[in-house]
Amino acid sequence: MKALALPVLLCSLLAGLSLCLIPDGCEAQKPLRLRHDESGIFALGIRTGMAISNNDGWYFSPGWGAQTRIQASRHFNTEWYLEFFHGAYTDYAVRTDGHIGGLLMWYPQHRPQNVAPFLCLGPNADYIKLRDRLNKENFTSRWSLGAQAGIGMHITLTRRSDITISTQYMTHFGQSMALAVNESTVVTIPKSGSGLDGHILLNVSMNYKMADLWKRLRF
């Protein structure tokens, strides 16, 4: 868990900043004065989600995180996120996942809509830790690189805010990790060599448009 201390702290600070900068009440949500398109919009958000893994059965790890977005054009948006998942992994172990990465979102529609579907993909750095459920000193962990791709949609609440729902599949490139049970004692062991480890991610986030970076705004 010490390896995740800094990412978790940054995530908490970003989430707190996002909440503090959101004006109280709907009356404070004045329309953004945009340029001719949506490029340059900077947004902050917080997220909650679920990581779904498979190892002789399906296992669910709840999580949370935060993200920022900078829109590149009407059809492309970028997202930079930090997220953390923690939950049971088989009957003997607990799994922790931390992700730091970015996404490129592509919107197929030709004009802005209240419901905006998108395709997304991007790289990330991930931290995985497997430990014995009963003996916290018996664990193994590693950092590696990964990639993910998926689909989602933005649901507009106001001109400044939206809810985003997405599902993605993330693949980790690095040393494979597995669990072994020996005489009723769980032993976590990394296999030799490299391998693939992946899981499904479900996320729901709340996002707030803070500013147009390409133009000074009047709030």
MARMAR-804325 format. One record per residue: residue in one letter; residue number from 1; x, y, z of N, C-alpha, C in turn. Coordinates in Angstrom, 1 decimal, m for minus. Each point is the difference from the previous one (the first is absolute). Layout:
BEGIN
resn	resi	nu	nv	nw	cau	cav	caw	cu	cv	cw
a	NUM	X	Y	Z	X	Y	Z	X	Y	Z
...
//
This chain:
BEGIN
resn	resi	nu	nv	nw	cau	cav	caw	cu	cv	cw
m	1	0.8	m1.2	0.0	m0.8	1.2	0.0	0.9	1.3	0.0
k	2	1.2	m0.1	0.5	0.8	1.2	0.1	0.3	0.5	m1.4
a	3	0.1	m1.0	m1.0	0.3	0.4	m1.4	m1.1	0.9	m0.6
l	4	m1.2	m0.1	0.6	m1.2	0.7	m0.5	m0.2	1.3	0.8
a	5	0.8	0.2	1.0	m0.3	1.2	0.9	m0.1	1.3	m0.8
l	6	1.1	0.3	m0.8	0.0	1.2	m0.8	m1.1	0.1	m1.0
p	7	m0.3	m1.0	m0.8	m1.1	0.1	m0.9	m1.4	0.2	0.7
v	8	m0.2	m0.7	1.1	m1.2	0.2	0.7	m0.2	1.4	0.6
l	9	1.2	0.6	0.5	m0.1	1.4	0.5	m0.3	0.9	m1.1
l	10	0.7	m0.1	m1.2	m0.3	0.9	m1.1	m1.4	m0.1	m0.5
c	11	m0.6	m1.2	0.0	m1.4	m0.2	m0.4	m0.9	0.7	1.0
s	12	0.3	m0.1	1.3	m0.9	0.6	1.0	0.1	1.6	m0.2
l	13	1.2	0.5	m0.2	0.1	1.4	m0.2	m0.7	0.5	m1.2
l	14	0.1	m0.7	m1.1	m0.7	0.3	m1.2	m1.5	0.0	0.1
a	15	m0.5	m1.1	0.7	m1.4	0.0	0.2	m0.5	1.1	0.9
g	16	0.8	0.3	1.0	m0.4	1.2	0.9	0.0	1.3	m0.7
l	17	1.0	0.2	m0.9	0.0	1.2	m0.8	m1.2	0.1	m0.9
s	18	m0.3	m1.1	m0.6	m1.2	0.0	m0.9	m1.3	0.4	0.7
l	19	m0.2	m0.5	1.2	m1.2	0.3	0.8	0.0	1.4	0.5
c	20	1.2	0.5	0.4	0.1	1.4	0.5	m0.3	1.0	m1.1
l	21	0.4	m0.3	m1.2	m0.1	1.0	m1.1	m1.4	0.0	m0.6
i	22	m0.8	m1.0	0.3	m1.4	0.0	m0.5	m0.8	1.0	0.8
p	23	m0.7	1.0	m0.7	m0.8	1.0	0.8	m1.1	m0.7	0.6
d	24	m0.5	0.6	1.2	m1.1	m0.6	0.7	m1.3	0.4	m0.8
g	25	m0.9	m1.0	m0.2	m1.3	0.2	m0.6	0.1	0.2	m1.5
c	26	m1.2	m0.3	m0.6	m0.1	0.1	m1.4	0.1	1.4	m0.5
e	27	m0.4	1.0	0.8	0.0	1.4	m0.5	1.4	0.5	m0.3
a	28	1.0	m0.7	0.6	1.4	0.5	m0.3	0.5	m0.6	m1.3
q	29	m0.7	m0.9	m0.6	0.5	m0.6	m1.3	m0.4	0.8	m1.2
k	30	0.7	1.1	m0.2	m0.2	0.9	m1.1	0.6	m0.7	m1.3
p	31	m0.6	0.2	m1.1	0.5	m0.6	m1.2	1.4	0.3	m0.4
l	32	0.8	m0.9	m0.5	1.3	0.3	m0.5	m0.1	0.8	m1.2
r	33	0.9	1.0	m0.2	0.1	0.7	m1.2	1.0	m0.6	m0.9
l	34	m0.4	m0.9	m0.8	1.0	m0.8	m0.8	0.4	0.7	m1.3
r	35	1.1	m0.4	m0.6	0.3	0.4	m1.3	m0.9	m0.7	m1.0
h	36	0.5	m0.1	m1.3	m0.9	m0.6	m1.0	m0.1	m1.5	0.1
d	37	0.8	m0.6	0.9	m0.2	m1.5	0.2	0.3	m0.3	1.4
e	38	0.1	m1.3	0.3	0.2	m0.5	1.4	1.5	m0.2	0.4
s	39	0.9	0.3	m0.9	1.4	m0.3	0.3	0.5	0.9	1.2
g	40	0.9	m0.5	0.8	0.6	0.7	1.1	m0.8	0.0	1.3
i	41	m1.1	m0.7	0.0	m0.8	m0.1	1.3	0.8	m0.8	1.0
f	42	0.2	0.5	1.2	0.7	m0.7	1.1	m1.1	m0.4	1.0
a	43	0.0	m1.3	0.4	m1.0	m0.5	0.9	0.7	m0.8	1.1
l	44	m0.6	0.0	1.2	0.4	m0.8	1.1	m1.1	m1.0	0.4
g	45	0.3	m1.2	0.5	m1.0	m0.9	0.4	0.4	m1.0	1.0
i	46	m0.9	m0.7	0.6	0.2	m1.1	1.0	m0.7	m1.2	m0.5
r	47	0.5	m1.2	0.3	m0.6	m1.2	m0.5	m0.1	m1.1	1.0
t	48	m1.0	m0.9	m0.2	m0.1	m1.2	0.7	m0.1	m1.1	m1.0
g	49	0.4	m1.2	0.4	m0.1	m1.1	m1.0	0.2	m1.4	0.6
m	50	0.2	m1.0	m0.9	0.2	m1.4	0.4	1.0	m0.6	m1.0
a	51	0.9	m0.7	0.6	0.9	m0.9	m0.8	m0.4	m1.4	0.1
i	52	m0.2	m0.7	m1.1	m0.5	m1.3	m0.1	1.1	m0.9	m0.5
s	53	0.5	m1.0	0.8	1.1	m0.9	m0.3	m0.5	m1.4	0.0
n	54	0.7	m0.9	m0.8	m0.3	m1.4	m0.1	1.1	m0.8	0.4
n	55	m0.1	m0.9	1.0	1.0	m1.0	0.3	m0.8	m1.2	0.6
d	56	m0.4	m0.9	m0.9	m0.9	m1.1	0.4	m1.3	0.5	0.7
g	57	m0.5	1.1	m0.5	m1.1	0.7	0.5	0.1	1.5	m0.1
w	58	m1.2	0.7	0.1	0.0	1.4	m0.2	0.1	0.7	1.4
y	59	0.9	1.0	0.0	0.2	0.8	1.3	m0.1	1.5	m0.3
f	60	m0.7	0.7	0.9	m0.3	1.4	m0.2	0.7	0.8	1.1
s	61	0.7	1.1	m0.5	0.7	0.9	0.9	m0.5	1.4	m0.2
p	62	m0.7	0.6	1.0	m0.5	1.4	m0.1	1.2	0.9	0.0
g	63	m0.2	1.2	m0.6	1.1	1.0	0.0	m0.5	1.4	m0.1
w	64	0.9	0.9	m0.1	m0.3	1.4	m0.1	1.2	0.7	m0.6
g	65	m0.1	1.3	m0.5	1.1	0.7	m0.6	m0.4	1.4	m0.4
a	66	0.8	0.6	m0.8	m0.2	1.4	m0.5	0.6	0.1	m1.4
q	67	m0.5	1.0	m0.7	0.6	0.2	m1.4	m0.2	1.5	m0.4
t	68	0.9	0.4	m0.9	m0.1	1.2	m0.7	m0.2	m0.2	m1.5
r	69	m0.6	1.0	m0.7	m0.2	m0.2	m1.4	0.4	1.3	m0.7
i	70	0.6	m0.1	m1.2	0.2	1.2	m0.8	m0.5	m0.4	m1.4
q	71	m1.0	0.6	m0.5	m0.5	m0.3	m1.3	0.8	0.5	m1.2
a	72	0.4	m0.8	m0.9	0.8	0.3	m1.1	m0.7	0.6	m1.2
s	73	m1.2	m0.5	m0.2	m0.9	0.5	m1.1	m1.4	m0.5	0.2
r	74	m0.9	0.3	m0.9	m1.4	m0.5	0.1	m0.1	m1.5	0.1
h	75	0.9	m0.7	m0.7	0.0	m1.5	m0.1	0.9	m0.7	0.9
f	76	1.0	0.7	0.6	1.0	m0.6	0.9	0.1	0.7	1.3
n	77	0.1	m0.9	1.1	0.2	0.5	1.3	1.1	m0.8	0.7
t	78	0.7	0.6	0.9	1.0	m0.8	0.8	m0.3	0.0	1.4
e	79	0.3	m1.1	0.7	m0.3	m0.2	1.4	1.2	m0.5	0.7
w	80	0.4	0.5	1.1	1.1	m0.4	0.8	m0.5	m0.3	1.4
y	81	0.2	m1.3	0.4	m0.6	m0.5	1.2	0.9	m0.7	1.0
l	82	m0.5	m0.1	1.2	0.6	m0.8	1.1	m1.1	m0.7	0.7
e	83	0.2	m1.4	0.1	m1.1	m0.8	0.7	0.6	m1.1	0.8
f	84	m0.8	m0.5	0.9	0.5	m1.0	1.0	m1.2	m1.0	0.2
f	85	0.3	m1.3	0.0	m0.9	m1.1	0.2	0.5	m0.9	1.1
h	86	m0.9	m0.6	0.8	0.4	m0.9	1.1	m1.1	m0.9	0.3
g	87	0.3	m1.4	m0.1	m1.1	m0.9	0.3	0.5	m1.4	0.1
a	88	m0.9	m1.0	0.2	0.4	m1.4	0.2	0.4	m0.6	m1.4
y	89	1.0	m0.9	0.1	0.5	m0.7	m1.2	0.2	m1.4	0.4
t	90	m1.0	m0.9	m0.4	m0.2	m1.4	0.4	m0.3	0.0	1.5
d	91	m0.2	m1.2	0.6	m0.4	m0.1	1.4	1.2	0.2	0.9
y	92	1.2	0.2	m0.5	1.2	0.0	0.8	0.8	1.3	0.0
a	93	m0.3	0.9	m0.9	0.8	1.2	m0.2	m0.8	1.2	m0.2
v	94	0.7	1.1	0.1	m0.5	1.4	m0.3	0.9	0.6	m1.1
r	95	m0.7	0.7	m0.9	0.7	0.7	m1.1	m0.2	1.5	0.0
t	96	1.1	0.7	m0.2	0.0	1.5	m0.1	0.5	0.4	m1.3
d	97	m0.7	0.9	m0.7	0.5	0.5	m1.3	0.0	1.5	0.0
g	98	1.0	0.6	m0.5	0.1	1.5	m0.1	0.4	0.3	m1.5
h	99	m0.7	0.9	m0.6	0.2	0.4	m1.4	0.2	1.5	m0.1
i	100	1.0	0.3	m0.8	0.3	1.4	m0.4	0.2	0.0	m1.5
g	101	m0.9	0.8	m0.7	0.1	0.0	m1.4	m0.8	1.0	m0.7
g	102	m0.1	m0.2	m1.3	m0.7	1.0	m0.9	m0.9	m0.7	m1.0
l	103	m1.0	0.7	m0.5	m0.9	m0.6	m1.0	m0.2	1.1	m1.1
l	104	m0.1	m0.5	m1.2	m0.5	0.8	m1.1	m1.4	m0.4	m0.3
m	105	m0.9	0.9	0.0	m1.4	m0.3	m0.3	m0.4	0.6	m1.4
w	106	m0.7	m0.8	m0.7	m0.5	0.4	m1.3	m1.5	0.0	m0.1
y	107	m0.6	1.1	m0.4	m1.4	0.2	m0.1	m0.5	m0.1	m1.4
p	108	m0.8	m1.0	m0.4	m0.4	m0.2	m1.4	m1.0	1.0	m0.5
q	109	m0.7	0.6	0.9	m1.1	0.9	m0.4	0.5	1.3	m0.5
h	110	m0.7	0.7	m0.9	0.4	1.2	m0.7	m0.2	1.3	0.8
r	111	m0.9	0.0	0.9	m0.3	1.2	0.8	m0.3	m0.4	1.5
p	112	0.3	0.9	0.9	m0.3	m0.4	1.4	m1.4	m0.4	0.3
q	113	m0.1	m1.0	0.9	m1.3	m0.6	0.3	m0.1	m0.1	1.6
n	114	m1.2	m0.1	0.5	m0.1	m0.2	1.5	0.6	m1.4	0.4
v	115	m0.1	m1.0	m0.9	0.6	m1.3	0.3	1.0	m0.2	m1.1
a	116	1.3	m0.1	0.4	1.1	0.0	m1.0	0.8	m1.3	0.2
p	117	m0.3	m1.0	m0.9	0.8	m1.3	0.1	1.4	0.2	m0.5
f	118	1.0	m0.8	0.5	1.4	0.1	m0.5	0.7	m1.4	0.1
l	119	1.0	m0.1	m0.8	1.0	m1.1	0.1	1.3	0.6	0.6
c	120	0.7	m0.8	0.8	1.2	0.5	0.7	1.1	m1.1	0.0
l	121	1.2	0.5	0.1	1.1	m0.9	0.2	1.2	0.8	0.5
g	122	0.9	m0.7	0.7	1.2	0.7	0.5	0.9	m0.8	0.8
p	123	1.2	0.5	0.3	1.0	m0.7	0.8	m0.2	0.3	1.5
n	124	0.7	m0.8	0.9	0.0	0.3	1.4	1.1	m0.7	0.7
a	125	0.3	0.4	1.2	1.0	m0.7	0.9	m0.9	m0.6	1.1
d	126	0.3	m1.2	0.4	m0.9	m0.6	1.0	0.9	m0.7	1.1
y	127	m0.6	0.0	1.2	0.6	m0.7	1.1	m1.0	m1.1	0.5
i	128	0.5	m1.2	0.1	m0.8	m1.1	0.5	0.7	m0.7	1.2
k	129	m0.9	m0.2	1.0	0.5	m0.7	1.2	m0.9	m1.1	0.4
l	130	0.5	m1.2	0.1	m0.7	m1.2	0.5	0.5	m0.4	1.4
r	131	m0.9	m0.2	0.9	0.4	m0.4	1.4	m0.9	m1.0	0.6
d	132	0.5	m0.8	0.9	m0.8	m0.9	0.7	m1.1	0.7	0.8
r	133	m1.2	m0.6	0.0	m1.1	0.7	0.7	0.2	0.0	1.5
l	134	0.7	m1.0	0.6	0.2	m0.1	1.4	1.4	0.5	0.5
n	135	1.0	m0.2	m0.9	1.3	0.4	0.4	0.5	1.2	m0.9
k	136	m0.1	1.2	0.5	0.3	1.2	m0.8	1.4	0.1	m0.4
e	137	0.9	m0.7	0.7	1.4	0.0	m0.3	0.4	m0.9	m1.2
n	138	m1.0	m0.8	m0.4	0.3	m0.9	m1.1	m0.7	0.6	m1.3
f	139	0.9	0.6	m0.8	m0.6	0.7	m1.2	1.1	0.1	m1.0
t	140	m0.4	0.4	m1.2	0.9	0.4	m1.1	m0.7	1.1	m0.8
s	141	0.9	0.8	m0.6	m0.5	1.2	m0.7	0.9	0.4	m1.2
r	142	m0.5	0.8	m0.9	0.8	0.4	m1.1	m0.6	1.2	m0.7
w	143	0.8	0.8	m0.6	m0.4	1.1	m0.9	0.2	m0.5	m1.5
s	144	m0.9	0.4	m0.9	0.2	m0.3	m1.4	m0.8	1.0	m0.9
l	145	0.1	m0.2	m1.3	m0.7	0.9	m0.9	m1.2	m0.8	m0.5
g	146	m1.0	0.7	m0.5	m1.2	m0.6	m0.5	m0.7	0.8	m1.1
a	147	m1.1	m0.5	m0.5	m0.7	0.8	m1.0	m1.5	m0.4	0.2
q	148	m0.9	0.9	m0.4	m1.4	m0.3	0.1	m0.8	0.6	m1.1
a	149	m1.2	m0.6	m0.3	m0.9	0.5	m1.0	m1.4	m0.3	0.4
g	150	m0.9	0.8	m0.5	m1.4	m0.2	0.4	m1.0	1.0	m0.6
i	151	m1.2	0.0	0.6	m1.0	0.9	m0.5	m0.6	0.7	1.2
g	152	m0.7	1.1	m0.3	m0.7	0.7	1.1	m0.9	1.1	m0.6
m	153	m0.6	0.8	0.9	m0.8	1.1	m0.4	0.0	1.1	1.1
h	154	m0.1	1.3	m0.5	m0.3	1.1	0.9	m1.5	0.3	0.0
i	155	m0.5	0.3	1.2	m1.4	0.4	0.2	0.0	1.4	0.5
t	156	m0.4	1.0	m0.8	0.1	1.4	0.5	m1.0	0.3	1.0
l	157	0.4	0.6	1.1	m0.9	0.4	1.1	m0.3	1.5	m0.1
t	158	1.1	0.8	m0.2	m0.1	1.5	m0.2	1.0	0.3	m1.1
r	159	0.1	1.2	m0.4	1.0	0.4	m1.0	1.4	m0.2	0.5
r	160	0.2	0.0	1.3	1.3	m0.2	0.6	0.3	m1.4	0.5
s	161	m1.0	m0.8	0.3	0.2	m1.3	0.7	m0.6	m1.2	m0.8
d	162	0.6	m1.1	0.2	m0.5	m1.3	m0.6	0.3	m1.2	0.9
i	163	m0.7	m1.1	m0.3	0.3	m1.3	0.6	0.5	m0.8	m1.1
t	164	1.1	m0.7	0.2	0.6	m0.9	m1.0	m0.1	m1.5	0.5
i	165	m0.4	m0.8	m0.9	m0.1	m1.5	0.3	0.9	m0.7	m1.1
s	166	0.9	m0.8	0.5	0.8	m0.7	m1.0	0.4	m1.4	0.5
t	167	0.3	m0.9	m1.0	0.5	m1.3	0.3	1.2	m0.3	m0.9
q	168	1.1	m0.5	0.5	1.2	m0.2	m0.7	0.6	m1.3	0.4
y	169	0.9	m0.5	m0.9	0.8	m1.2	0.4	1.5	0.5	0.0
m	170	0.6	m0.3	1.2	1.4	0.4	0.2	0.9	m1.2	0.0
t	171	1.1	0.0	m0.8	1.0	m1.0	0.0	1.3	0.5	0.6
h	172	0.6	m0.8	0.9	1.3	0.4	0.6	1.1	m0.8	m0.6
f	173	1.1	0.7	m0.4	1.1	m0.7	m0.6	1.1	0.0	1.1
g	174	0.4	m1.2	0.4	1.0	m0.1	1.0	0.1	m1.4	0.5
q	175	0.6	m0.2	1.2	0.2	m1.3	0.6	m1.3	m0.5	0.5
s	176	m0.4	m1.2	m0.4	m1.2	m0.6	0.4	0.0	m0.3	1.5
m	177	m1.2	0.1	0.6	m0.1	m0.3	1.4	m1.1	m1.0	0.2
a	178	0.2	m0.9	1.0	m0.9	m1.1	0.2	m0.1	m0.3	1.5
l	179	m0.9	m0.8	0.4	m0.2	m0.5	1.4	0.2	m1.5	0.1
a	180	0.7	m0.4	1.0	0.2	m1.5	0.3	m0.4	m0.3	1.4
v	181	m0.7	m1.1	0.2	m0.5	m0.4	1.3	0.9	m1.2	0.4
n	182	0.6	0.1	1.2	0.9	m1.1	0.4	m0.3	m0.3	1.5
e	183	m0.7	m1.2	0.2	m0.3	m0.5	1.3	m0.8	1.0	0.8
s	184	m1.0	0.6	m0.6	m1.0	0.9	0.6	0.7	1.4	0.2
t	185	1.2	0.2	m0.5	0.6	1.3	0.2	0.1	0.6	m1.4
v	186	m0.5	1.2	m0.2	0.1	0.7	m1.3	1.4	0.6	m0.2
v	187	0.5	m0.3	m1.2	1.3	0.5	m0.4	m0.2	0.8	m1.3
t	188	0.4	1.2	0.0	m0.1	0.8	m1.2	1.4	0.0	m0.7
i	189	0.0	m0.4	m1.3	1.3	m0.1	m0.7	m0.1	0.6	m1.4
p	190	1.0	0.7	m0.4	0.0	0.5	m1.3	0.6	m1.1	m0.9
k	191	m0.6	m0.3	m1.1	0.6	m0.9	m1.0	1.2	0.6	m0.7
s	192	0.9	m0.8	m0.5	1.1	0.5	m0.7	m0.4	0.4	m1.4
g	193	0.7	1.0	m0.5	m0.2	0.5	m1.4	m1.2	1.0	0.0
s	194	m0.3	0.4	m1.2	m1.1	1.0	m0.1	m1.3	m0.6	m0.4
g	195	m1.0	0.7	0.1	m1.3	m0.5	m0.4	m1.1	1.1	0.0
l	196	m1.2	m0.4	m0.1	m1.1	0.9	m0.1	m1.0	m0.2	1.1
d	197	m0.5	1.1	0.5	m1.0	0.0	1.1	m1.0	1.1	m0.3
g	198	m1.3	m0.4	m0.1	m1.0	1.0	m0.3	m1.2	m0.1	0.8
h	199	m0.8	1.1	0.0	m1.3	0.0	0.6	m0.9	1.0	m0.6
i	200	m1.3	m0.1	0.3	m1.0	0.9	m0.5	m0.2	1.2	1.0
l	201	m0.1	1.2	m0.5	m0.2	1.1	0.9	m1.3	0.7	m0.3
l	202	m0.8	0.3	1.0	m1.3	0.7	m0.1	0.2	1.3	0.8
n	203	m0.3	1.2	m0.6	0.2	1.2	0.7	m1.2	0.9	m0.2
v	204	m0.4	0.8	1.0	m1.0	1.0	m0.1	0.7	1.3	0.6
s	205	0.0	1.1	m0.7	0.7	1.2	0.5	m0.9	1.2	m0.1
m	206	0.3	1.0	0.8	m0.7	1.3	0.0	1.1	1.0	m0.4
n	207	m0.3	0.8	m1.1	1.0	0.9	m0.5	m0.5	1.5	m0.1
y	208	0.8	0.9	0.2	m0.4	1.4	0.0	1.0	0.8	m0.8
k	209	m0.5	0.8	m1.0	0.8	0.8	m0.9	0.5	1.2	0.7
m	210	1.3	0.2	0.2	0.5	1.1	0.8	0.3	1.2	m0.9
a	211	0.6	m0.2	m1.2	0.5	1.2	m0.7	0.2	m0.4	m1.5
d	212	0.0	1.0	m0.8	0.5	m0.1	m1.4	1.4	0.4	0.0
l	213	0.9	m0.9	m0.2	1.4	0.3	0.1	0.5	0.9	m1.2
w	214	m0.7	0.0	m1.1	0.4	0.7	m1.2	m0.6	1.5	0.1
k	215	m0.8	0.3	1.0	m0.6	1.3	0.1	m0.3	0.3	1.4
r	216	0.2	1.2	0.4	m0.3	0.4	1.4	m1.5	0.1	0.2
l	217	m0.5	m0.6	1.1	m1.4	m0.1	0.2	m0.5	1.1	0.9
r	218	m1.3	0.3	m0.1	m0.7	0.8	1.0	m1.0	m0.9	0.7
f	219	0.2	m0.2	1.3	m0.9	m0.8	0.8	m1.2	0.8	0.5
//
